[in-house]
């Protein structure tokens, strides 16, 4: 009887450890660049594709890192070079020089796993005043998943492949059920159960390069309760105004994307 009670106690003691698993996932994000949508400010003049001053060294793809922290019911995403502006300077007859000019605003995303919502936070600093805005949207997962028998290890975890129609094309989605929560770096491609470690489309790819479990402070993933709630349209306007102000501060000597 004592042995049975001891086993039950161990099971109850072990359960919260699994349920409260926390840690970090590092993704490599690769996207094709539509150069026709790019705008550069070169010596104070806006140029676009086809203009003789349009930079010739713009790559076809862009690769950035995405860090994902998870703990409890929340996941926090942040990306390297998120909203980074590029300054382009060109002397007459010279080669354009491109440098990072900073960010017009800070932005990060929190996924509410329990409510299946995406919370976007944008912080803007202007005239020595800093304000943080929040907008939220439900995760509307794409239906019609076709599970395959293909499996492989990604970042040390066994994953199964599914085919999902998204953006009018078939996406390959590899997910694992060895992590005890529900998440995808592309919210619309969130599985019913498990964590997506690889998404492959013709114009974008999200690949987990490292998964590490360990104690993550709950405060590092919790939403900012003091952020001002705004609509999706208002958030777009806030971003655009912040970018316009940033361009103006950069002056006629340069500009950004």
N, C-alpha and C positions, 0 to 999 in steps of 0.2 A: 504493500500500500504506500509506504514511504517512497519507494522507487517510482511508482506511478505519479505521485504528487510532485516529485522532483522533476520528472519528465514534462509534466504539464506546466510547471513553473518556468522551465527552460524555454518551452515553446512560446509562452506569453512574453517572456523577456526578449526573445529573439525577434518576434513579429514587428515591434516598433522600429527596430534597426533597419529592417528591409523597407518598411513603409516610409521612413524618413531619410532614405538615401539621398545624399547631396553630392555635388561635384561640379565638374566643368567639362564641356565639349568644345573642342576647337575645330572649326570648319574652314575649308578653303573654298571661296566663292569665285567662280569664273563666269564672266558674262561677256557676250559679244557686244561691241559698241556700234550703235547706229550713228555714224559720223554726220549724217544729214541733220541730226537733231542737236548737234553740238554747236555752241556759240562761244567764241573766244573774244576777249578784249585785248587787242594788240595796240599798244601805244595810244590807248584811249578810244580806239575805233573798234566797233563790233564787226567781226568777220565770221563767215560761215563757209561750209564746204563749197568749193568752186571759186572762192576768192583767192587771188594770187598770194595774199598774205596768210592764208590758212596754214597752220603748222603742218609740216610734212612728216613729222615724227609721231603722229598720233597712232597708237597701236590698234589692232583690230579687236582685241579682247582686253578686259581688265580683270586682274586678280586681286582680291582683298581677303583679309582674314576676318572671321566672325567668331567671337567668343560668346559662349552660352553658359551661364551659371544656373544651376537648378538646386532648389531646396524647398521642401514642403510642397505647397500648391502653386509655386510660382517659378517661372523661368525668365531670366533676363538676358536679352541679346544686345550686344554692342559690336560695331564693326570698325576695323582699322580704316582710317582716312574717311570716315563717314562725313559727308557734306564738306569735304576738303575742297577749297578753291585753289585754282592754279593761276599763277601770275605769269604772263608771257611778255617779255621785253625783246625788242628787236631794233637794233641800230640800222640806219640806212645801209643796205648792201650786206648786212651781217646775218648771222644765223640766229633764229629765235631762241631765247633762253627761257626755259620753263622752270618755275620754282613754286613750292607750296606757299600759299599766302595766308593759311589759317582757315577757320570755319566761321560762317556767319551765325551759326547757332549749334548747340549741342542737342543730340537726339539719341534716344534709346527706346527699346521696346520691352514690355513685360507681358508675358503670357500668363493669364489666369487659368490654370489647368482645370480647376474645379468648375468654373463657370464657362470655360471654353471661349474666352474673350481675349482680344489683342488690345493692349493699352499702349498708346504711343505718347511719349513725353518729349517736349521740345522746350529747351531753355534758351532765352534770348537776353542778352545784356545790351542795354542802351542807356546812354547818359547816366552812367553809374548806377543804373537800376537793373536788377536781374529778376526776370519773371519766368515761371515754368508753367507750361500749358499741357493739358491732357485731353486726348480724345480716345474713344474706345469703339470697338466694332466686334461683332460676334464672329467666331471662326465658322465659316461655312465650308465644311469639308466636301470635296468633290466625291461624287458617288461613282459607281460602276468600276470598282477595283477588280482587276483580273489577276488573281494570285497565280504564280508560276511555281514550278518545282525547283527553280534555281536558288541556290544558297551560296554564300561565301562569307568569309570573315572580313570585317571592316573595323579598323581601329581596335582589334581584339575581340569583337563581338560577332556572333553568328547572325547573319541577316538573310531574310527571304525577299525575293524580288516580286514586285507587283507592277503591272502596267496600268496606267491611269491616263485617260484623255483629259488634257489640260491645255488651255490656250490653243485649242483646235489642233493639237498634235499629241501623239502618245509619249508620255513621260515614263521613264523607268524609276521606280521608287524602291529602295532597299531599306528595310526596317528590322529592328531587333526587338524581341520581347524579353531580353535579358536585363533590361533596365526598367525599374518599376514605376514608370510614369508615361504619359502620353504627350508626344511632341514631334513637330517637324519644323525645319527651318523655313519651309514654305507652308504657311498655315492652311491653305486650301488642300494641301496634300498630307493632312494629318490622318494617320490610320485609326481604326477603331481601338486598337491596343498597340502599344509599343512606341519606339523612338526611331525616327528616320535618320539614317547615317549617310545616305547617298541619294541625291536626286539628279537625274540626267535628262536634260531636254536638249533640243537642237541649238538653243541660244544661251543656255545657262546650266551651271552645274554646282551643286553643293556637296562637298565631300568632307566627312569627319576624318581628321588626321590624328586626333588624340582624344581619348575619353579617360578622365581620371575621377575617381570617387574619393571623397574626403569631406571634412567638415567645412561647410560654407555658412558664413554668418547670415541669418535670416534677413538682416537689414540690407544686405547686399543685393537682394532680389525683390524686396518688398516695394510695392508702388509708392510713389510720393503722395501722401495723403493731403498735402497742402497745395498741390498743383491745381490750377484753375481749369475747370472743365469747359471745353469748347467743341463746336461741331467740326465735322470733317472739312467743310467749306471754310470755316474760320481758320482752321489749322493750316490749310493751303495758303490762305491770305497772309498768315503770320510768317510762314516760311518765305514767301515771295517778297514781303516787305523787308524782312531781315537780309535777304540776298541783295535787294536794291540798295539798302543802307550800306552794306558791306562793299559793294561796287563803288559807291560814292566815296567811301573812306579811302579806298585804294587809289583814287585819283586817276588822272589821265595817263599816268606812267605805266599802267598795267591793268590787268583784269583777270577774269577767271571763267571757268566752265559753269 
